[in-house]
């Protein structure tokens, strides 16, 4: 029983830590895509080079699919 509690506690703490890392990017101007400023608000380490890496189609904005790919790919 004690081993189960320890393992369960460790698993739960990992879930909480993962949830704390999740960020919310807000489309403040409502145009349906994210600018570098909007990404920086959620991810302060985003610079022009990182933004260009995330902006896969090079249109100067990050759409929802590009954002999801960046998160899943560990870029954010």
Residue frames relative to the residue before (quaternion, step in Angstrom):
aa qw qx qy qz dx dy dz
X 1.0000 0.0000 0.0000 0.0000 0.00 0.00 0.00
X 0.6636 0.5091 -0.3168 0.4474 3.60 0.89 -0.88
X 0.6325 0.5264 -0.3387 0.4562 3.60 1.01 -0.75
X 0.6295 0.5338 -0.3296 0.4583 3.57 1.03 -0.79
X 0.6556 0.5141 -0.3123 0.4564 3.59 0.90 -0.87
X 0.6545 0.5039 -0.3107 0.4704 3.58 0.96 -0.85
X 0.6739 0.4829 -0.2971 0.4737 3.60 0.85 -0.94
X 0.6521 0.5079 -0.3125 0.4682 3.58 0.92 -0.87
X 0.6512 0.5191 -0.3080 0.4600 3.58 0.97 -0.84
X 0.6553 0.4967 -0.3095 0.4776 3.57 0.97 -0.81
X 0.6466 0.5074 -0.3204 0.4709 3.60 0.95 -0.83
X 0.6591 0.5064 -0.3051 0.4648 3.58 0.92 -0.87
X 0.6558 0.4970 -0.3279 0.4641 3.60 0.92 -0.78
X 0.6190 0.5329 -0.3406 0.4657 3.61 1.10 -0.61
X 0.6445 0.5071 -0.3212 0.4736 3.58 1.01 -0.74
X 0.6489 0.5085 -0.3137 0.4710 3.57 0.97 -0.82
X 0.6493 0.5059 -0.3216 0.4680 3.59 0.94 -0.83
X 0.6506 0.5117 -0.3174 0.4627 3.59 0.97 -0.79
X 0.6501 0.5057 -0.3167 0.4704 3.57 1.00 -0.76
X 0.6384 0.5323 -0.3318 0.4461 3.57 1.02 -0.70
X 0.6579 0.5161 -0.3114 0.4515 3.58 1.13 -0.59
X 0.5617 0.6058 -0.3954 0.4015 3.60 1.16 -0.48
X 0.1548 -0.7870 0.5947 0.0548 3.53 -0.91 1.00
X 0.3053 -0.7186 0.5902 0.2052 3.54 -1.26 0.46
X 0.1876 -0.7559 0.6199 0.0955 3.54 -0.76 1.09
X 0.1756 -0.8037 0.5648 0.0652 3.56 -0.78 1.05
X 0.3373 -0.7135 0.5848 0.1875 3.53 -0.95 0.98
X 0.1652 -0.8629 0.4710 0.0797 3.57 0.36 1.28
X 0.7325 0.3956 -0.2532 0.4928 3.61 1.05 -0.59
X 0.4515 -0.7492 0.4012 0.2718 3.57 1.31 0.07
X 0.4491 0.7179 -0.4400 0.2989 3.61 1.14 0.45
X 0.5879 -0.6334 0.3426 0.3685 3.59 1.27 0.12
X 0.7324 0.2720 -0.2008 0.5911 3.58 1.31 0.01
X 0.4415 -0.7010 0.5033 0.2458 3.56 -1.30 0.30
X 0.3155 -0.7286 0.5828 0.1732 3.54 -1.00 0.92
X 0.6778 -0.4597 0.3584 0.4481 3.56 -1.27 0.13
X 0.6373 0.5318 -0.3336 0.4469 3.60 1.00 -0.75
X 0.6584 0.5003 -0.3114 0.4682 3.58 0.99 -0.82
X 0.6520 0.4899 -0.3210 0.4815 3.61 1.01 -0.71
X 0.6490 0.5305 -0.3221 0.4400 3.59 0.96 -0.85
X 0.5862 0.5795 -0.3716 0.4271 3.60 1.10 -0.60
X 0.7381 0.3739 -0.2124 0.5199 3.59 1.05 -0.75
X 0.7812 0.1701 -0.0550 0.5982 3.57 1.12 -0.79
X 0.2330 -0.8382 0.4759 0.1289 3.62 0.22 1.26
X 0.6391 0.5458 -0.3377 0.4238 3.61 1.11 -0.47
X 0.4896 0.6586 -0.4446 0.3591 3.62 1.22 -0.14
X 0.0306 -0.7699 0.6374 -0.0041 3.55 -0.82 1.07
X 0.7599 -0.3815 0.2530 0.4616 3.59 -1.28 -0.01
X 0.6566 0.5125 -0.3146 0.4554 3.60 0.97 -0.81
X 0.6663 0.4860 -0.2995 0.4797 3.59 0.93 -0.88
X 0.6295 0.5303 -0.3343 0.4591 3.59 1.01 -0.80
X 0.6563 0.5077 -0.3068 0.4661 3.60 0.94 -0.88
X 0.6289 0.5306 -0.3272 0.4647 3.59 1.07 -0.71
X 0.6809 0.4796 -0.2758 0.4799 3.58 1.01 -0.83
X 0.6625 0.4888 -0.2812 0.4931 3.59 1.09 -0.82
X 0.1721 -0.8648 0.4651 0.0781 3.54 0.44 1.29
X 0.7445 0.3888 -0.2406 0.4865 3.63 0.98 -0.68
X 0.4561 -0.7490 0.3978 0.2697 3.58 1.33 0.10
X 0.4329 0.7263 -0.4460 0.2937 3.57 1.15 0.51
X 0.5766 -0.6257 0.3613 0.3814 3.58 1.27 0.11
X 0.7252 0.2882 -0.2146 0.5874 3.56 1.31 0.24
X 0.3332 -0.7201 0.5732 0.2045 3.55 -1.23 0.51
X 0.2197 -0.7761 0.5764 0.1309 3.56 -0.69 1.07
X 0.7411 -0.4265 0.2793 0.4369 3.57 -1.31 0.14
X 0.6543 0.5126 -0.3199 0.4548 3.60 0.99 -0.79
X 0.6537 0.4991 -0.3112 0.4761 3.60 0.98 -0.82
X 0.6297 0.5272 -0.3304 0.4651 3.58 1.02 -0.78
X 0.6642 0.5018 -0.3026 0.4642 3.58 0.89 -0.94
X 0.6434 0.5191 -0.3183 0.4638 3.59 0.97 -0.84
X 0.6523 0.5167 -0.3121 0.4584 3.58 0.99 -0.82
X 0.6535 0.4979 -0.3105 0.4781 3.57 0.99 -0.82
X 0.6976 0.4691 -0.2740 0.4672 3.58 0.83 -0.97
X 0.6991 0.4641 -0.2626 0.4763 3.58 1.12 -0.65
X 0.5168 -0.6781 0.3920 0.3456 3.57 1.29 0.07
X 0.4299 0.7007 -0.4673 0.3252 3.58 1.19 0.38
X 0.7486 0.2448 -0.1659 0.5935 3.57 1.25 -0.37
